[in-house]
Amino acid sequence: MATLKEVKSLPNRTFRKSSKYDTIIDRFIMSGVAIAEVTYPNTNFEYLSVQIKKRLRYYPSVVVNIRNGSVYLSRDPDDEDPPRADPDVK
């Protein structure tokens, strides 16, 4: 049988709870690619994008987008200067 005990407040969390979506974001960051399409087995693209967006508060340099029913991760363009096609053009 379950028991209940009154407490004055919730204890502070001492760790960041990890999720399976953190692994996806970590792999994207480590890959070094600028844009990547994300798929996850048996997961709707809308649900996948919402869950990834929730985790992005810990990854400010990553952006999630939905295009034509697919989920994409990209690097924040404001985070770093994109490489120029011609280094002589200023």
QUIWO-V697060 format. One record per backbone hydrogen bond with DSSP energy under -0.5 kcal/mol. NH is the residue of the N-H (numbers start at 0). CO is the residue of the C=O. Records with the same first field share a line. If there is no record, write none. Layout:
NH = CO / CO
//
This chain:
16 = 14
21 = 18
22 = 18
23 = 19
24 = 20
25 = 21
26 = 22
27 = 23
28 = 24
29 = 25
30 = 26
31 = 27 / 28
35 = 72
37 = 70
42 = 39
47 = 43
48 = 44
49 = 45
50 = 46
51 = 47
52 = 48
53 = 49
54 = 50
55 = 51
56 = 53
57 = 54
58 = 55
61 = 58
62 = 73
64 = 71
66 = 69
69 = 66
70 = 37
71 = 64
72 = 35
73 = 62
74 = 33
75 = 60
78 = 75
79 = 75
86 = 84
88 = 85
//
